């Protein structure tokens, strides 16, 4: 194999490995979570509960 081809292959492989390491580093960072008040969450759950009750309730005859 020609020496220039070998150097090109080694360069491509090392660039690929370097890109993989950079990608892993960015994947490890977690985005900041938005803080939600427990009262707001509870209110949202209550609203959804009443909606599902209305949907599942059978019409009276």
PDB file of N, CA, C, O and CB in Angstrom:
ATOM      1  N   UNK A   1       0.847  -1.170   0.000  1.00  0.00           N
ATOM      2  CA  UNK A   1       0.000   0.000   0.000  1.00  0.00           C
ATOM      3  C   UNK A   1       0.895   1.236   0.000  1.00  0.00           C
ATOM      4  O   UNK A   1       1.938   1.271   0.653  1.00  0.00           O
ATOM      5  CB  UNK A   1      -0.965  -0.004   1.220  1.00  0.00           C
ATOM      6  N   UNK A   2       0.469   2.229  -0.734  1.00  0.00           N
ATOM      7  CA  UNK A   2       1.273   3.442  -0.795  1.00  0.00           C
ATOM      8  C   UNK A   2       1.253   4.152   0.546  1.00  0.00           C
ATOM      9  O   UNK A   2       0.269   4.117   1.284  1.00  0.00           O
ATOM     10  CB  UNK A   2       0.768   4.375  -1.903  1.00  0.00           C
ATOM     11  N   UNK A   3       2.358   4.786   0.828  1.00  0.00           N
ATOM     12  CA  UNK A   3       2.476   5.497   2.099  1.00  0.00           C
ATOM     13  C   UNK A   3       1.493   6.676   2.179  1.00  0.00           C
ATOM     14  O   UNK A   3       0.974   6.967   3.256  1.00  0.00           O
ATOM     15  CB  UNK A   3       3.915   5.996   2.290  1.00  0.00           C
ATOM     16  N   UNK A   4       1.237   7.346   1.068  1.00  0.00           N
ATOM     17  CA  UNK A   4       0.315   8.484   1.072  1.00  0.00           C
ATOM     18  C   UNK A   4      -1.122   8.025   1.335  1.00  0.00           C
ATOM     19  O   UNK A   4      -1.883   8.721   2.007  1.00  0.00           O
ATOM     20  CB  UNK A   4       0.394   9.240  -0.268  1.00  0.00           C
ATOM     21  N   UNK A   5      -1.493   6.858   0.807  1.00  0.00           N
ATOM     22  CA  UNK A   5      -2.831   6.322   1.062  1.00  0.00           C
ATOM     23  C   UNK A   5      -2.975   5.941   2.528  1.00  0.00           C
ATOM     24  O   UNK A   5      -4.020   6.172   3.136  1.00  0.00           O
ATOM     25  CB  UNK A   5      -3.113   5.102   0.160  1.00  0.00           C
ATOM     26  N   UNK A   6      -1.934   5.362   3.089  1.00  0.00           N
ATOM     27  CA  UNK A   6      -1.951   4.974   4.493  1.00  0.00           C
ATOM     28  C   UNK A   6      -2.087   6.197   5.400  1.00  0.00           C
ATOM     29  O   UNK A   6      -2.826   6.167   6.384  1.00  0.00           O
ATOM     30  CB  UNK A   6      -0.680   4.194   4.843  1.00  0.00           C
ATOM     31  N   UNK A   7      -1.382   7.256   5.071  1.00  0.00           N
ATOM     32  CA  UNK A   7      -1.459   8.487   5.849  1.00  0.00           C
ATOM     33  C   UNK A   7      -2.859   9.088   5.747  1.00  0.00           C
ATOM     34  O   UNK A   7      -3.392   9.587   6.738  1.00  0.00           O
ATOM     35  CB  UNK A   7      -0.399   9.502   5.369  1.00  0.00           C
ATOM     36  N   UNK A   8      -3.457   9.043   4.558  1.00  0.00           N
ATOM     37  CA  UNK A   8      -4.806   9.575   4.364  1.00  0.00           C
ATOM     38  C   UNK A   8      -5.826   8.778   5.167  1.00  0.00           C
ATOM     39  O   UNK A   8      -6.730   9.363   5.765  1.00  0.00           O
ATOM     40  CB  UNK A   8      -5.180   9.560   2.877  1.00  0.00           C
ATOM     41  N   UNK A   9      -5.697   7.467   5.192  1.00  0.00           N
ATOM     42  CA  UNK A   9      -6.617   6.617   5.954  1.00  0.00           C
ATOM     43  C   UNK A   9      -6.473   6.888   7.446  1.00  0.00           C
ATOM     44  O   UNK A   9      -7.471   7.018   8.154  1.00  0.00           O
ATOM     45  CB  UNK A   9      -6.360   5.124   5.654  1.00  0.00           C
ATOM     46  N   UNK A  10      -5.245   6.973   7.921  1.00  0.00           N
ATOM     47  CA  UNK A  10      -5.017   7.240   9.346  1.00  0.00           C
ATOM     48  C   UNK A  10      -5.570   8.608   9.737  1.00  0.00           C
ATOM     49  O   UNK A  10      -6.134   8.760  10.821  1.00  0.00           O
ATOM     50  CB  UNK A  10      -3.513   7.163   9.675  1.00  0.00           C
ATOM     51  N   UNK A  11      -5.415   9.594   8.873  1.00  0.00           N
ATOM     52  CA  UNK A  11      -5.952  10.923   9.144  1.00  0.00           C
ATOM     53  C   UNK A  11      -7.472  10.916   9.207  1.00  0.00           C
ATOM     54  O   UNK A  11      -8.067  11.568  10.064  1.00  0.00           O
ATOM     55  CB  UNK A  11      -5.485  11.903   8.084  1.00  0.00           C
ATOM     56  N   UNK A  12      -8.101  10.171   8.292  1.00  0.00           N
ATOM     57  CA  UNK A  12      -9.564  10.081   8.283  1.00  0.00           C
ATOM     58  C   UNK A  12     -10.081   9.391   9.539  1.00  0.00           C
ATOM     59  O   UNK A  12     -11.074   9.826  10.123  1.00  0.00           O
ATOM     60  CB  UNK A  12     -10.045   9.328   7.037  1.00  0.00           C
ATOM     61  N   UNK A  13      -9.419   8.328   9.955  1.00  0.00           N
ATOM     62  CA  UNK A  13      -9.835   7.591  11.147  1.00  0.00           C
ATOM     63  C   UNK A  13      -9.662   8.452  12.399  1.00  0.00           C
ATOM     64  O   UNK A  13     -10.536   8.471  13.265  1.00  0.00           O
ATOM     65  CB  UNK A  13      -9.029   6.282  11.283  1.00  0.00           C
ATOM     66  N   UNK A  14      -8.539   9.162  12.495  1.00  0.00           N
ATOM     67  CA  UNK A  14      -8.326   9.988  13.685  1.00  0.00           C
ATOM     68  C   UNK A  14      -9.319  11.154  13.731  1.00  0.00           C
ATOM     69  O   UNK A  14      -9.767  11.540  14.811  1.00  0.00           O
ATOM     70  CB  UNK A  14      -6.882  10.522  13.713  1.00  0.00           C
ATOM     71  N   UNK A  15      -9.666  11.715  12.571  1.00  0.00           N
ATOM     72  CA  UNK A  15     -10.678  12.777  12.535  1.00  0.00           C
ATOM     73  C   UNK A  15     -12.036  12.240  12.969  1.00  0.00           C
ATOM     74  O   UNK A  15     -12.761  12.903  13.710  1.00  0.00           O
ATOM     75  CB  UNK A  15     -10.776  13.386  11.124  1.00  0.00           C
ATOM     76  N   UNK A  16     -12.379  11.045  12.510  1.00  0.00           N
ATOM     77  CA  UNK A  16     -13.642  10.415  12.889  1.00  0.00           C
ATOM     78  C   UNK A  16     -13.699  10.179  14.396  1.00  0.00           C
ATOM     79  O   UNK A  16     -14.712  10.469  15.032  1.00  0.00           O
ATOM     80  CB  UNK A  16     -13.828   9.087  12.137  1.00  0.00           C
ATOM     81  N   UNK A  17     -12.631   9.661  14.959  1.00  0.00           N
ATOM     82  CA  UNK A  17     -12.590   9.396  16.405  1.00  0.00           C
ATOM     83  C   UNK A  17     -12.701  10.698  17.183  1.00  0.00           C
ATOM     84  O   UNK A  17     -13.382  10.749  18.208  1.00  0.00           O
ATOM     85  CB  UNK A  17     -11.291   8.653  16.793  1.00  0.00           C
ATOM     86  N   UNK A  18     -12.040  11.751  16.709  1.00  0.00           N
ATOM     87  CA  UNK A  18     -12.113  13.046  17.382  1.00  0.00           C
ATOM     88  C   UNK A  18     -13.545  13.593  17.347  1.00  0.00           C
ATOM     89  O   UNK A  18     -14.020  14.138  18.343  1.00  0.00           O
ATOM     90  CB  UNK A  18     -11.140  14.049  16.727  1.00  0.00           C
ATOM     91  N   UNK A  19     -14.229  13.454  16.216  1.00  0.00           N
ATOM     92  CA  UNK A  19     -15.611  13.918  16.108  1.00  0.00           C
ATOM     93  C   UNK A  19     -16.520  13.130  17.048  1.00  0.00           C
ATOM     94  O   UNK A  19     -17.436  13.698  17.643  1.00  0.00           O
ATOM     95  CB  UNK A  19     -16.109  13.792  14.658  1.00  0.00           C
ATOM     96  N   UNK A  20     -16.278  11.844  17.185  1.00  0.00           N
ATOM     97  CA  UNK A  20     -17.073  11.019  18.097  1.00  0.00           C
ATOM     98  C   UNK A  20     -16.896  11.479  19.544  1.00  0.00           C
ATOM     99  O   UNK A  20     -17.865  11.512  20.303  1.00  0.00           O
ATOM    100  CB  UNK A  20     -16.679   9.537  17.961  1.00  0.00           C
ATOM    101  N   UNK A  21     -15.687  11.830  19.927  1.00  0.00           N
ATOM    102  CA  UNK A  21     -15.435  12.311  21.287  1.00  0.00           C
ATOM    103  C   UNK A  21     -16.138  13.635  21.543  1.00  0.00           C
ATOM    104  O   UNK A  21     -16.687  13.852  22.623  1.00  0.00           O
ATOM    105  CB  UNK A  21     -13.934  12.464  21.530  1.00  0.00           C
ATOM    106  N   UNK A  22     -16.124  14.521  20.551  1.00  0.00           N
ATOM    107  CA  UNK A  22     -16.814  15.807  20.689  1.00  0.00           C
ATOM    108  C   UNK A  22     -18.314  15.587  20.819  1.00  0.00           C
ATOM    109  O   UNK A  22     -18.972  16.238  21.630  1.00  0.00           O
ATOM    110  CB  UNK A  22     -16.511  16.724  19.484  1.00  0.00           C
ATOM    111  N   UNK A  23     -18.852  14.676  20.026  1.00  0.00           N
ATOM    112  CA  UNK A  23     -20.279  14.374  20.088  1.00  0.00           C
ATOM    113  C   UNK A  23     -20.657  13.804  21.443  1.00  0.00           C
ATOM    114  O   UNK A  23     -21.696  14.169  21.993  1.00  0.00           O
ATOM    115  CB  UNK A  23     -20.667  13.397  18.982  1.00  0.00           C
ATOM    116  N   UNK A  24     -19.839  12.919  21.992  1.00  0.00           N
ATOM    117  CA  UNK A  24     -20.103  12.354  23.319  1.00  0.00           C
ATOM    118  C   UNK A  24     -20.086  13.439  24.386  1.00  0.00           C
ATOM    119  O   UNK A  24     -20.895  13.414  25.314  1.00  0.00           O
ATOM    120  CB  UNK A  24     -19.072  11.269  23.658  1.00  0.00           C
ATOM    121  N   UNK A  25     -19.170  14.386  24.258  1.00  0.00           N
ATOM    122  CA  UNK A  25     -19.084  15.466  25.244  1.00  0.00           C
ATOM    123  C   UNK A  25     -20.340  16.336  25.203  1.00  0.00           C
ATOM    124  O   UNK A  25     -20.850  16.730  26.251  1.00  0.00           O
ATOM    125  CB  UNK A  25     -17.830  16.331  24.993  1.00  0.00           C
ATOM    126  N   UNK A  26     -20.838  16.636  24.014  1.00  0.00           N
ATOM    127  CA  UNK A  26     -22.061  17.429  23.912  1.00  0.00           C
ATOM    128  C   UNK A  26     -23.277  16.645  24.369  1.00  0.00           C
ATOM    129  O   UNK A  26     -24.206  17.224  24.933  1.00  0.00           O
ATOM    130  CB  UNK A  26     -22.264  17.905  22.487  1.00  0.00           C
ATOM    131  N   UNK A  27     -23.292  15.342  24.139  1.00  0.00           N
ATOM    132  CA  UNK A  27     -24.424  14.520  24.556  1.00  0.00           C
ATOM    133  C   UNK A  27     -24.474  14.400  26.080  1.00  0.00           C
ATOM    134  O   UNK A  27     -25.549  14.225  26.656  1.00  0.00           O
ATOM    135  CB  UNK A  27     -24.338  13.125  23.914  1.00  0.00           C
ATOM    136  N   UNK A  28     -23.322  14.492  26.728  1.00  0.00           N
ATOM    137  CA  UNK A  28     -23.287  14.361  28.184  1.00  0.00           C
ATOM    138  C   UNK A  28     -23.864  15.593  28.878  1.00  0.00           C
ATOM    139  O   UNK A  28     -24.321  15.503  30.017  1.00  0.00           O
ATOM    140  CB  UNK A  28     -21.856  14.124  28.655  1.00  0.00           C
ATOM    141  N   UNK A  29     -23.847  16.749  28.200  1.00  0.00           N
ATOM    142  CA  UNK A  29     -24.408  17.960  28.794  1.00  0.00           C
ATOM    143  C   UNK A  29     -25.924  17.868  28.802  1.00  0.00           C
ATOM    144  O   UNK A  29     -26.540  17.572  27.778  1.00  0.00           O
ATOM    145  CB  UNK A  29     -23.945  19.219  28.027  1.00  0.00           C
ATOM    146  N   UNK A  30     -26.516  18.118  29.940  1.00  0.00           N
ATOM    147  CA  UNK A  30     -27.973  18.083  30.031  1.00  0.00           C
ATOM    148  C   UNK A  30     -28.507  19.503  29.929  1.00  0.00           C
ATOM    149  O   UNK A  30     -27.959  20.420  30.540  1.00  0.00           O
ATOM    150  CB  UNK A  30     -28.439  17.412  31.354  1.00  0.00           C
ATOM    151  N   UNK A  31     -29.561  19.686  29.169  1.00  0.00           N
ATOM    152  CA  UNK A  31     -30.143  21.027  29.067  1.00  0.00           C
ATOM    153  C   UNK A  31     -30.795  21.412  30.385  1.00  0.00           C
ATOM    154  O   UNK A  31     -31.271  20.535  31.107  1.00  0.00           O
ATOM    155  CB  UNK A  31     -31.173  21.093  27.916  1.00  0.00           C
ATOM    156  N   UNK A  32     -30.831  22.680  30.717  1.00  0.00           N
ATOM    157  CA  UNK A  32     -31.459  23.087  31.976  1.00  0.00           C
ATOM    158  C   UNK A  32     -32.955  22.779  31.963  1.00  0.00           C
ATOM    159  O   UNK A  32     -33.655  23.019  30.979  1.00  0.00           O
ATOM    160  CB  UNK A  32     -31.230  24.588  32.230  1.00  0.00           C
ATOM    161  N   UNK A  33     -33.408  22.251  33.065  1.00  0.00           N
ATOM    162  CA  UNK A  33     -34.818  21.908  33.189  1.00  0.00           C
ATOM    163  C   UNK A  33     -35.597  23.118  33.693  1.00  0.00           C
ATOM    164  O   UNK A  33     -35.163  23.806  34.617  1.00  0.00           O
ATOM    165  CB  UNK A  33     -35.011  20.701  34.136  1.00  0.00           C
ATOM    166  N   UNK A  34     -36.721  23.364  33.092  1.00  0.00           N
ATOM    167  CA  UNK A  34     -37.573  24.454  33.558  1.00  0.00           C
ATOM    168  C   UNK A  34     -38.230  24.041  34.871  1.00  0.00           C
ATOM    169  O   UNK A  34     -38.816  22.964  34.981  1.00  0.00           O
ATOM    170  CB  UNK A  34     -38.649  24.822  32.491  1.00  0.00           C
ATOM    171  N   UNK A  35     -38.119  24.912  35.853  1.00  0.00           N
ATOM    172  CA  UNK A  35     -38.720  24.605  37.148  1.00  0.00           C
ATOM    173  C   UNK A  35     -40.209  24.919  37.102  1.00  0.00           C
ATOM    174  O   UNK A  35     -40.613  26.005  36.687  1.00  0.00           O
ATOM    175  CB  UNK A  35     -38.028  25.401  38.284  1.00  0.00           C
ATOM    176  N   UNK A  36     -41.020  23.957  37.533  1.00  0.00           N
ATOM    177  CA  UNK A  36     -42.459  24.164  37.552  1.00  0.00           C
ATOM    178  C   UNK A  36     -42.921  24.041  38.993  1.00  0.00           C
ATOM    179  O   UNK A  36     -42.504  23.143  39.724  1.00  0.00           O
ATOM    180  CB  UNK A  36     -43.202  23.144  36.625  1.00  0.00           C
ATOM    181  N   UNK A  37     -43.776  24.945  39.380  1.00  0.00           N
ATOM    182  CA  UNK A  37     -44.310  24.930  40.730  1.00  0.00           C
ATOM    183  C   UNK A  37     -45.147  23.672  40.928  1.00  0.00           C
ATOM    184  O   UNK A  37     -45.903  23.294  40.033  1.00  0.00           O
ATOM    185  CB  UNK A  37     -45.147  26.198  41.005  1.00  0.00           C
ATOM    186  N   UNK A  38     -45.028  23.010  42.094  1.00  0.00           N
ATOM    187  CA  UNK A  38     -45.862  21.829  42.327  1.00  0.00           C
ATOM    188  C   UNK A  38     -47.351  22.171  42.328  1.00  0.00           C
ATOM    189  O   UNK A  38     -48.181  21.336  41.969  1.00  0.00           O
ATOM    190  CB  UNK A  38     -45.483  21.175  43.648  1.00  0.00           C
ATOM    191  N   UNK A  39     -47.687  23.397  42.731  1.00  0.00           N
ATOM    192  CA  UNK A  39     -49.096  23.804  42.729  1.00  0.00           C
ATOM    193  C   UNK A  39     -49.625  23.916  41.313  1.00  0.00           C
ATOM    194  O   UNK A  39     -50.763  23.539  41.035  1.00  0.00           O
ATOM    195  CB  UNK A  39     -49.275  25.137  43.461  1.00  0.00           C
ATOM    196  N   UNK A  40     -48.798  24.435  40.420  1.00  0.00           N
ATOM    197  CA  UNK A  40     -49.212  24.550  39.018  1.00  0.00           C
ATOM    198  C   UNK A  40     -49.378  23.163  38.410  1.00  0.00           C
ATOM    199  O   UNK A  40     -50.329  22.916  37.669  1.00  0.00           O
ATOM    200  CB  UNK A  40     -48.183  25.376  38.205  1.00  0.00           C
ATOM    201  N   UNK A  41     -48.458  22.262  38.723  1.00  0.00           N
ATOM    202  CA  UNK A  41     -48.551  20.898  38.214  1.00  0.00           C
ATOM    203  C   UNK A  41     -49.805  20.207  38.746  1.00  0.00           C
ATOM    204  O   UNK A  41     -50.494  19.510  38.002  1.00  0.00           O
ATOM    205  CB  UNK A  41     -47.298  20.095  38.598  1.00  0.00           C
ATOM    206  N   UNK A  42     -50.099  20.399  40.026  1.00  0.00           N
ATOM    207  CA  UNK A  42     -51.290  19.800  40.618  1.00  0.00           C
ATOM    208  C   UNK A  42     -52.549  20.343  39.942  1.00  0.00           C
ATOM    209  O   UNK A  42     -53.473  19.584  39.649  1.00  0.00           O
ATOM    210  CB  UNK A  42     -51.334  20.069  42.137  1.00  0.00           C
ATOM    211  N   UNK A  43     -52.589  21.650  39.696  1.00  0.00           N
ATOM    212  CA  UNK A  43     -53.745  22.247  39.033  1.00  0.00           C
ATOM    213  C   UNK A  43     -53.929  21.690  37.629  1.00  0.00           C
ATOM    214  O   UNK A  43     -55.054  21.432  37.202  1.00  0.00           O
ATOM    215  CB  UNK A  43     -53.598  23.763  38.976  1.00  0.00           C
ATOM    216  N   UNK A  44     -52.828  21.506  36.913  1.00  0.00           N
ATOM    217  CA  UNK A  44     -52.910  20.945  35.563  1.00  0.00           C
ATOM    218  C   UNK A  44     -53.439  19.515  35.610  1.00  0.00           C
ATOM    219  O   UNK A  44     -54.246  19.122  34.769  1.00  0.00           O
ATOM    220  CB  UNK A  44     -51.530  20.981  34.875  1.00  0.00           C
ATOM    221  N   UNK A  45     -52.987  18.739  36.589  1.00  0.00           N
ATOM    222  CA  UNK A  45     -53.458  17.362  36.709  1.00  0.00           C
ATOM    223  C   UNK A  45     -54.958  17.327  37.014  1.00  0.00           C
ATOM    224  O   UNK A  45     -55.681  16.477  36.494  1.00  0.00           O
ATOM    225  CB  UNK A  45     -52.672  16.619  37.807  1.00  0.00           C
ATOM    226  N   UNK A  46     -55.416  18.247  37.851  1.00  0.00           N
ATOM    227  CA  UNK A  46     -56.838  18.292  38.172  1.00  0.00           C
ATOM    228  C   UNK A  46     -57.675  18.655  36.946  1.00  0.00           C
ATOM    229  O   UNK A  46     -58.742  18.080  36.729  1.00  0.00           O
ATOM    230  CB  UNK A  46     -57.092  19.293  39.296  1.00  0.00           C
ATOM    231  N   UNK A  47     -57.199  19.598  36.153  1.00  0.00           N
ATOM    232  CA  UNK A  47     -57.926  19.959  34.936  1.00  0.00           C
ATOM    233  C   UNK A  47     -58.016  18.782  33.981  1.00  0.00           C
ATOM    234  O   UNK A  47     -59.066  18.546  33.382  1.00  0.00           O
ATOM    235  CB  UNK A  47     -57.255  21.142  34.244  1.00  0.00           C
ATOM    236  N   UNK A  48     -56.922  18.041  33.834  1.00  0.00           N
ATOM    237  CA  UNK A  48     -56.932  16.899  32.925  1.00  0.00           C
ATOM    238  C   UNK A  48     -57.820  15.782  33.457  1.00  0.00           C
ATOM    239  O   UNK A  48     -58.443  15.059  32.680  1.00  0.00           O
ATOM    240  CB  UNK A  48     -55.511  16.381  32.705  1.00  0.00           C
ATOM    241  N   UNK A  49     -57.882  15.638  34.774  1.00  0.00           N
ATOM    242  CA  UNK A  49     -58.718  14.599  35.350  1.00  0.00           C
ATOM    243  C   UNK A  49     -60.195  14.868  35.048  1.00  0.00           C
ATOM    244  O   UNK A  49     -60.933  13.947  34.700  1.00  0.00           O
ATOM    245  CB  UNK A  49     -58.488  14.505  36.867  1.00  0.00           C
ATOM    246  N   UNK A  50     -60.627  16.120  35.177  1.00  0.00           N
ATOM    247  CA  UNK A  50     -62.024  16.428  34.894  1.00  0.00           C
ATOM    248  C   UNK A  50     -62.328  16.250  33.411  1.00  0.00           C
ATOM    249  O   UNK A  50     -63.438  15.852  33.056  1.00  0.00           O
ATOM    250  CB  UNK A  50     -62.359  17.856  35.334  1.00  0.00           C
ATOM    251  N   UNK A  51     -61.364  16.536  32.540  1.00  0.00           N
ATOM    252  CA  UNK A  51     -61.590  16.332  31.106  1.00  0.00           C
ATOM    253  C   UNK A  51     -61.772  14.858  30.798  1.00  0.00           C
ATOM    254  O   UNK A  51     -62.656  14.492  30.023  1.00  0.00           O
ATOM    255  CB  UNK A  51     -60.425  16.901  30.287  1.00  0.00           C
ATOM    256  N   UNK A  52     -60.939  14.001  31.399  1.00  0.00           N
ATOM    257  CA  UNK A  52     -61.059  12.575  31.103  1.00  0.00           C
ATOM    258  C   UNK A  52     -62.323  11.996  31.720  1.00  0.00           C
ATOM    259  O   UNK A  52     -62.901  11.062  31.164  1.00  0.00           O
ATOM    260  CB  UNK A  52     -59.831  11.816  31.611  1.00  0.00           C
ATOM    261  N   UNK A  53     -62.766  12.527  32.856  1.00  0.00           N
ATOM    262  CA  UNK A  53     -64.016  12.041  33.444  1.00  0.00           C
ATOM    263  C   UNK A  53     -65.181  12.348  32.513  1.00  0.00           C
ATOM    264  O   UNK A  53     -66.067  11.517  32.313  1.00  0.00           O
ATOM    265  CB  UNK A  53     -64.255  12.678  34.836  1.00  0.00           C
ATOM    266  N   UNK A  54     -65.170  13.548  31.946  1.00  0.00           N
ATOM    267  CA  UNK A  54     -66.255  13.909  31.028  1.00  0.00           C
ATOM    268  C   UNK A  54     -66.244  13.054  29.782  1.00  0.00           C
ATOM    269  O   UNK A  54     -67.301  12.715  29.251  1.00  0.00           O
ATOM    270  CB  UNK A  54     -66.158  15.370  30.642  1.00  0.00           C
ATOM    271  N   UNK A  55     -65.080  12.706  29.316  1.00  0.00           N
ATOM    272  CA  UNK A  55     -65.006  11.899  28.098  1.00  0.00           C
ATOM    273  C   UNK A  55     -65.490  10.473  28.331  1.00  0.00           C
ATOM    274  O   UNK A  55     -66.168   9.897  27.480  1.00  0.00           O
ATOM    275  CB  UNK A  55     -63.581  11.877  27.568  1.00  0.00           C
ATOM    276  N   UNK A  56     -65.142   9.906  29.482  1.00  0.00           N
ATOM    277  CA  UNK A  56     -65.471   8.508  29.726  1.00  0.00           C
ATOM    278  C   UNK A  56     -66.870   8.335  30.279  1.00  0.00           C
ATOM    279  O   UNK A  56     -67.389   7.219  30.304  1.00  0.00           O
ATOM    280  CB  UNK A  56     -64.475   7.901  30.671  1.00  0.00           C
ATOM    281  N   UNK A  57     -67.489   9.415  30.722  1.00  0.00           N
ATOM    282  CA  UNK A  57     -68.818   9.326  31.296  1.00  0.00           C
ATOM    283  C   UNK A  57     -69.837   8.997  30.211  1.00  0.00           C
ATOM    284  O   UNK A  57     -69.866   9.639  29.161  1.00  0.00           O
ATOM    285  CB  UNK A  57     -69.189  10.636  32.008  1.00  0.00           C
ATOM    286  N   UNK A  58     -70.661   8.006  30.467  1.00  0.00           N
ATOM    287  CA  UNK A  58     -71.661   7.622  29.478  1.00  0.00           C
ATOM    288  C   UNK A  58     -72.871   8.546  29.577  1.00  0.00           C
ATOM    289  O   UNK A  58     -73.237   8.982  30.668  1.00  0.00           O
ATOM    290  CB  UNK A  58     -72.085   6.149  29.672  1.00  0.00           C
ATOM    291  N   UNK A  59     -73.479   8.836  28.458  1.00  0.00           N
ATOM    292  CA  UNK A  59     -74.668   9.699  28.527  1.00  0.00           C
ATOM    293  C   UNK A  59     -75.809   8.961  29.194  1.00  0.00           C
ATOM    294  O   UNK A  59     -76.017   7.772  28.954  1.00  0.00           O
ATOM    295  CB  UNK A  59     -75.092  10.171  27.120  1.00  0.00           C
ATOM    296  N   UNK A  60     -76.546   9.667  30.032  1.00  0.00           N
ATOM    297  CA  UNK A  60     -77.678   9.044  30.731  1.00  0.00           C
ATOM    298  C   UNK A  60     -78.862   8.983  29.786  1.00  0.00           C
ATOM    299  O   UNK A  60     -79.083   9.879  28.972  1.00  0.00           O
ATOM    300  CB  UNK A  60     -78.050   9.829  32.029  1.00  0.00           C
ATOM    301  N   UNK A  61     -79.602   7.923  29.912  1.00  0.00           N
ATOM    302  CA  UNK A  61     -80.765   7.708  29.037  1.00  0.00           C
ATOM    303  C   UNK A  61     -82.035   7.762  29.806  1.00  0.00           C
ATOM    304  O   UNK A  61     -83.112   7.603  29.232  1.00  0.00           O
ATOM    305  CB  UNK A  61     -80.671   6.389  28.319  1.00  0.00           C
TER     306      UNK A  61
END
